[in-house]
């Protein structure tokens, strides 16, 4: 991939409310990632996916095995991306059911090599453990490399410009995580290498050859 080829980044949010702090965190991470990539002189194609809008399609896919056109477009965007920002609210010490169901309908080999920035929202900082105990293992199973810095936003983080107990603030953590994703996306050739599963082999000829009659 040359530096004139746009890098494809997907920001995925599984927040259920509207407005949603989960969507807000996804947007902040996406903005910081795009800004970092543009500072590197790279063009970026950003796609934002709100799983709230796909909830019925995901359920139908789980029952029928076939995605709707809208769900298929979302899956295609992620499988062809150079980087993924995945953000979920934390319920009962883990990612949301909607978040998990979405990745259940994606082929478990489709995300191999896709750099992932994981992030989550929750009521208290205690829920941040779910990032390492639930989200990181999920993407490790899918063989999608997870970036070192994850971002958790508790309710108290949104109204403060400084982190608690001497820890980095939420904006600082967003910039650090976005910088790691941008560095991985900048050297990615993933979107350029993904092939259309329906593309004919180069050796195929519509005339001549055995069986062409």
Secondary structure, DSSP 8 states (H G I E B T S, - for coil): --TTS-EEEEEEE---SSS-HHHHHHHHHHHHHHHHHHHTT--EEEEEEEGGGGHHHHHHHHHHS---HHHHHHHHHHHT-SEEEEEEEEETTEE-HHHHHHHHTS-TTTTTT-EEEEEEEESSGGGGHHIIIIIHHHHHHTT--B-S--EEEEGGGGG-SS-GGG---HHHHHHHHHHHHHHHHHT--HHHH---TT---TT--SSSSTT--
